[in-house]
């Protein structure tokens, strides 16, 4: 359980740092390719109206090269740290 939580925190850190690097690299001439990516998901949310309650479902995943690189690096670093 403890290792799973550490891996989950490591993956979240990799996603956040990768997104930050992608946003910073988007305006650079040399590092623009780190921000290259695609959006996946529902562009318009799905609404379920039951007249008593209204539920709105939607999810979007913004995947770019920087996020993939930093997520892989964070998993490798976390694996190395968990070994001891």
RODO-2510 file (C-alpha; in nm, 4 decimals, decimal comma):
residues 84
     n   res          X          Y          Z
     1     x     0,0000     0,0000     0,0000
     2     x     0,2815     0,2375     0,0870
     3     x     0,4667     0,1720    -0,2399
     4     x     0,1481     0,2253    -0,4396
     5     x     0,0915     0,5611    -0,2750
     6     x     0,4537     0,6629    -0,3406
     7     x     0,4207     0,5626    -0,7075
     8     x     0,0949     0,7587    -0,7381
     9     x     0,2541     1,0698    -0,5875
    10     x     0,5538     1,0276    -0,8201
    11     x     0,3319     1,0005    -1,1268
    12     x     0,1333     1,3093    -1,0228
    13     x     0,4574     1,5050    -0,9748
    14     x     0,5756     1,3957    -1,3202
    15     x     0,2494     1,5119    -1,4774
    16     x     0,2586     1,8499    -1,3031
    17     x     0,6266     1,9145    -1,3839
    18     x     0,5769     1,7967    -1,7433
    19     x     0,2842     2,0342    -1,7887
    20     x     0,4866     2,3209    -1,6446
    21     x     0,7797     2,2491    -1,8777
    22     x     0,5437     2,2205    -2,1763
    23     x     0,3874     2,5592    -2,0994
    24     x     0,7299     2,7198    -2,0649
    25     x     0,8685     2,5506    -2,3770
    26     x     0,5724     2,6455    -2,5986
    27     x     0,7125     2,9933    -2,6613
    28     x     1,0707     2,8756    -2,7206
    29     x     1,2077     2,8300    -3,0722
    30     x     1,4283     2,5358    -2,9774
    31     x     1,2003     2,3519    -2,7356
    32     x     0,8599     2,3966    -2,9025
    33     x     0,8398     2,0224    -2,9686
    34     x     0,8021     1,9513    -2,5952
    35     x     0,4622     2,1223    -2,6023
    36     x     0,3389     1,9241    -2,9044
    37     x     0,0424     1,7098    -2,8086
    38     x    -0,3231     1,6262    -2,8429
    39     x    -0,6424     1,6596    -2,6406
    40     x    -0,8547     1,3509    -2,5834
    41     x    -1,1964     1,3286    -2,4267
    42     x    -1,5415     1,4801    -2,4390
    43     x    -1,5426     1,8275    -2,5904
    44     x    -1,8996     1,8872    -2,4775
    45     x    -2,0024     1,7392    -2,1433
    46     x    -2,2683     1,4709    -2,1164
    47     x    -2,5675     1,5965    -1,9147
    48     x    -2,8118     1,3612    -1,7451
    49     x    -3,1250     1,5477    -1,6345
    50     x    -3,3470     1,3463    -1,3978
    51     x    -3,5628     1,6497    -1,3135
    52     x    -3,4705     1,6161    -0,9446
    53     x    -3,0972     1,6152    -1,0013
    54     x    -2,8864     1,7133    -1,2975
    55     x    -2,5558     1,5283    -1,3479
    56     x    -2,2837     1,6520    -1,5798
    57     x    -2,0069     1,4171    -1,6924
    58     x    -1,6957     1,5219    -1,8801
    59     x    -1,3295     1,4388    -1,9001
    60     x    -1,0438     1,5765    -2,1072
    61     x    -0,6865     1,4504    -2,1214
    62     x    -0,4184     1,6858    -2,2524
    63     x    -0,1235     1,4660    -2,3478
    64     x     0,2021     1,6127    -2,4787
    65     x     0,5606     1,4976    -2,5204
    66     x     0,6873     1,6707    -2,2069
    67     x     0,4267     1,5048    -1,9854
    68     x     0,5138     1,1614    -2,1237
    69     x     0,8887     1,2152    -2,0725
    70     x     0,8546     1,3470    -1,7172
    71     x     0,6055     1,0764    -1,6186
    72     x     0,8423     0,8023    -1,7371
    73     x     1,1355     0,9691    -1,5574
    74     x     0,9323     1,0036    -1,2377
    75     x     0,8364     0,6341    -1,2470
    76     x     1,2013     0,5350    -1,2954
    77     x     1,3177     0,7635    -1,0131
    78     x     1,0409     0,6388    -0,7835
    79     x     1,1330     0,2777    -0,8585
    80     x     1,4955     0,3551    -0,7772
    81     x     1,3990     0,5276    -0,4493
    82     x     1,1650     0,2489    -0,3387
    83     x     1,4397    -0,0130    -0,3663
    84     x     1,6233     0,1628    -0,0894
***
